[in-house]
Amino acid sequence: MVGRVAWLDDAPGATRPDPREGAEHPMRKVTKQVAVDGGWDEERRRKVAELFDSMAADWTANHDSVERRASITDALTRGGVRGGRVVELGSGSGMGTRQLAERFDDVVALDLSLQMLLHASGIAGARVQGDSAALPLRTDSADTLVLVNMLLFPGELDRVLTHHGQLVWVNTSAERTPIHLMPEEVVEALPGKWTAAAGRAGTGLWCVASRLS
């Protein structure tokens, strides 16, 4: 059973792209396969790691902007994120990690790409190379999981989140984001009962889903 998604008013200055934009990007199909059908294997893992390794050196310069960071800030501000032990999956070169570290004391950054982690300079806290399909985390060990433009692995998220844990899902370019799911699709894919708030800010959209007891 799934809970409802309550959409908040758009933040001032938020943009709304044509929802068809980005639909043909090859990562869009991969994202839905992974979230719904468990479409992840060693070959796909290797290709994704190599892809992001190859882009790591220029990732921050090409992807970090005030407009993209706005959706992360808005999710943390209006989404009611409680914090605790915060683990960012697919942390990349640290755009989201820096914002998390400003708000929470216990932040772990995890990414499949070693090169992305090596280029994440100026970040306090642990940086871990790992596959989110088989997280190197104990069951019930994370209070908050943060995914910014990241693939969704529902079973592992369900395993490592605490009983009242939260999932923060952000697409910094909204429907244009290659790795994209709408908030309703995120909540639908998660095992168990959830409720969620969603909104738009800057160029992106976000969802904060809270597990229901």
C-alpha positions in Angstrom: 0.0 0.0 0.0 1.3 3.5 -0.8 0.6 6.8 0.8 -0.3 10.0 -0.9 2.0 12.7 -2.3 1.1 16.2 -1.2 2.4 18.8 -3.6 3.4 22.2 -2.1 3.2 25.4 -4.0 6.2 26.1 -6.3 8.9 28.0 -4.6 9.3 31.6 -6.0 11.2 31.5 -9.3 10.7 27.8 -9.9 10.6 26.7 -13.6 8.4 24.1 -15.1 9.9 22.3 -18.2 7.8 20.5 -20.8 7.3 17.1 -19.1 8.2 15.4 -22.3 11.8 16.8 -22.2 14.4 14.2 -21.5 12.0 11.3 -22.2 14.3 9.8 -24.8 17.5 9.9 -22.8 18.9 6.3 -22.5 19.2 6.7 -18.7 15.5 7.2 -18.4 14.7 3.6 -19.3 17.5 2.3 -17.0 16.0 4.4 -14.1 12.6 2.8 -14.4 13.9 -0.7 -14.9 16.0 -0.4 -11.8 13.2 1.0 -9.7 10.4 -1.3 -10.8 12.0 -4.5 -12.2 15.3 -4.7 -10.4 17.1 -4.3 -13.7 20.7 -4.2 -12.4 23.5 -6.6 -13.0 27.3 -6.7 -13.1 27.5 -5.5 -16.7 25.2 -2.5 -16.1 27.1 -1.7 -12.8 30.4 -1.7 -14.7 29.1 0.6 -17.5 27.5 3.1 -15.1 30.7 3.2 -13.0 32.9 3.8 -16.1 30.5 6.5 -17.5 30.6 8.5 -14.3 34.3 8.0 -13.8 34.9 9.5 -17.2 32.9 12.6 -16.4 34.1 13.2 -12.8 36.9 15.7 -13.6 34.4 18.2 -15.1 31.3 17.2 -13.2 31.1 20.1 -10.8 31.9 22.7 -13.4 29.3 21.4 -15.8 26.5 20.6 -13.3 26.7 22.8 -10.2 24.6 26.0 -10.2 22.5 28.1 -7.9 19.4 27.1 -9.8 20.1 23.3 -9.5 21.1 23.6 -5.8 17.8 25.4 -5.1 15.8 22.2 -5.3 18.0 20.5 -2.7 17.8 23.5 -0.4 14.0 23.6 -0.8 13.6 19.9 0.0 15.6 20.2 3.2 13.8 23.4 4.2 10.1 22.7 3.3 10.2 18.9 3.2 10.5 18.4 7.0 13.8 16.5 6.8 14.7 15.4 10.4 18.3 14.4 9.8 20.0 11.9 12.3 22.4 9.7 10.4 22.2 11.0 6.8 23.5 8.9 3.9 23.7 10.4 0.5 23.6 7.8 -2.3 25.1 8.7 -5.6 26.9 11.7 -4.0 29.0 12.4 -7.1 31.4 15.3 -6.7 29.6 16.6 -3.6 27.1 19.3 -4.7 24.4 17.9 -2.4 26.8 16.7 0.2 28.1 20.2 1.0 24.5 21.3 1.7 23.8 18.3 3.9 27.0 18.9 5.9 25.9 22.5 6.6 22.7 21.2 8.3 23.5 17.8 9.8 26.3 16.5 11.9 26.4 12.9 10.7 26.7 12.7 6.9 28.1 9.9 4.8 28.6 10.3 1.1 28.5 7.1 -1.0 29.0 6.7 -4.7 29.7 3.9 -7.2 32.3 6.0 -9.0 35.7 6.2 -7.2 36.7 9.2 -9.4 33.6 11.2 -8.4 34.5 10.7 -4.7 38.1 11.7 -5.4 36.9 14.9 -7.0 34.6 15.7 -4.1 37.0 18.2 -2.5 36.3 20.2 0.7 33.7 17.7 2.1 33.8 16.7 5.8 32.7 13.3 6.9 33.0 9.8 5.4 33.2 9.1 1.7 32.5 5.5 0.7 32.7 3.8 -2.6 29.8 1.3 -2.9 27.0 0.0 -5.0 23.6 1.1 -3.9 22.1 -2.2 -5.1 24.0 -3.8 -2.2 24.7 -1.1 0.3 27.6 -1.5 2.7 25.3 -0.5 5.5 23.7 -2.4 8.4 19.9 -2.9 8.4 18.0 -0.1 10.1 21.2 2.1 10.3 20.2 5.2 8.3 17.7 7.8 9.5 17.7 9.7 6.2 18.7 8.7 2.7 19.3 11.4 0.2 19.3 10.7 -3.6 20.1 13.6 -5.9 19.8 12.6 -9.6 20.4 9.0 -8.5 19.0 5.6 -9.3 16.4 4.2 -6.9 16.9 0.7 -5.4 13.8 0.3 -3.4 14.7 -3.0 -1.6 18.0 -1.7 -0.3 16.5 1.6 0.8 13.8 -0.3 2.7 16.4 -2.4 4.4 18.8 0.3 5.6 16.3 2.9 6.7 15.1 3.0 10.3 11.5 2.4 11.2 10.6 6.1 10.9 13.2 6.9 8.3 12.9 9.4 5.4 13.9 9.3 1.8 14.8 12.6 0.0 14.6 12.4 -3.8 15.7 15.3 -5.9 15.9 15.9 -9.6 17.8 19.1 -10.1 16.6 19.6 -13.7 13.1 18.3 -13.0 11.7 16.4 -16.0 14.9 17.2 -18.0 17.0 15.1 -15.6 18.3 11.9 -17.3 17.8 9.9 -14.0 14.3 10.9 -13.4 11.1 9.7 -11.6 8.2 11.8 -10.6 7.5 11.7 -6.8 4.4 9.6 -7.3 6.5 7.0 -9.1 9.1 7.0 -6.3 6.5 6.4 -3.6 4.8 3.7 -5.7 8.1 1.8 -6.0 8.9 1.8 -2.2 7.9 -1.2 -0.2 5.4 -0.6 2.7 3.5 2.5 3.6 4.7 6.0 3.0 3.5 9.5 2.9 5.3 12.3 1.0 5.6 16.0 0.3 6.8 17.2 -3.0 7.7 20.6 -4.5 9.5 22.5 -7.2 12.3 25.1 -6.8 14.9 26.5 -9.1 15.1 24.2 -12.1 14.3 21.1 -10.1 11.7 19.1 -8.3 11.9 17.1 -5.1 10.1 14.6 -2.8 10.5 13.8 0.9 8.9 10.4 1.7 8.4 9.4 5.3 7.8 5.8 6.3 4.5 5.3 8.1 4.4 3.1 11.2 
